[in-house]
Amino acid sequence: MSVPASIVAPPFMAEIAAGVENRMSELLAGDLDHWASVDPDLAPPLETLHRLLLSGGKRLRPVFCYWAFVGVGGHPDDPRVIDAGAALELLHTFAVIHDDVMDASTRRHGTETIHTVFARMHAEAGWRGEHRRFGEGVAILMGDLAFVYSDMLLRGAPPEACEVFDQLRLEVNVGQYLDLLGTARGNATPELARRICRYKAAKYTIERPLHLGVALGAPERLRQLAPALSRYGLPLGEAFQLRDDILGTFGDPDVTGKAVGDDLREGKPTLLYALARQRATGESAELLGRRFGAPDLSDDEIVAIQTIFQDTGARSDVETTIEDLVDESLLAASKDRLPLTDDARQALTGLARFVAGRNY
């Protein structure tokens, strides 16, 4: 299957996202009032966290959870699946806040990252200590708060759902460590890059949210359905991350909300880089070895590395891999392989095409 670029998001995504966003906003607004009454200085970090939560995002995790829940007979308006979706988004927010600190990222969804906001606040106020450390400290705490809120929203869920959520949280942290290690070593292989894709993105973004939806709607069916859902979710989750990697290197920052070249300056161990590193020779190999991962990478050097990724065939091979993974996922979503309701299977088919072909 050829995956066209810039596929429009399925309409149901906005409706599901709206319910999840309302739930998160309701939760944080109540807490903001409480903590601001304790001390007005507690309002700014909570307001910043609230703004980040509502600043955008695809809300894919709640959407996959929702369709698995509905696909096993769950009622579309059941508040439990909205709570679970909000829990997944809050956990994702925890992860991206900490990820932004680790990567020294300055933008997220087109807005300033939390650590950047509070470092500037510290500098403008002329407070004691180091601006950067204060900003990062606040961001870590706000990430921790998001983590706690996610737990609160799953209180009372079936034990099977809590077990899935625990596995998801373990896996995303394991994947993040592998990503950090691969970045530090600078010697990523294609095998390592795909392993990071699986644990940092595939399981956390698609496979486990699907399992969580079933565990909420029909916990007795989880053991039976989990393998079939994994056959759909794991290849699609890897395709999702590979598309992210391409957008991080070649995307339009006005659309993605992230500066092009950030992954190159951070030295991310992507499949794009791993393939190019294996194949590059001469000056191209020297540039990758010397400058890939340099925080002061110039715009001209970014263009040069983009060209290396093109000329070595790394980009075209990653695009082909995405197509193959989506084909694998679509096959797994066929009626004879995935025993969910027809509307759920149709939704998952549309989501597979969107995940692979999006431009943000």
Secondary structure as UniProt FT lines:
FT   HELIX           12..38
FT   HELIX           40..42
FT   HELIX           43..53
FT   HELIX           60..71
FT   TURN            72..73
FT   TURN            76..77
FT   HELIX           79..103
FT   STRAND          107..108
FT   TURN            109..110
FT   STRAND          111..112
FT   HELIX           114..125
FT   HELIX           131..153
FT   TURN            154..156
FT   HELIX           159..185
FT   HELIX           190..196
FT   HELIX           197..207
FT   HELIX           208..217
FT   HELIX           219..221
FT   HELIX           222..250
FT   HELIX           253..256
FT   TURN            260..261
FT   HELIX           262..266
FT   HELIX           271..279
FT   HELIX           282..291
FT   TURN            292..293
FT   TURN            295..296
FT   HELIX           299..311
FT   TURN            312..313
FT   HELIX           314..332
FT   TURN            335..337
FT   HELIX           342..357
//
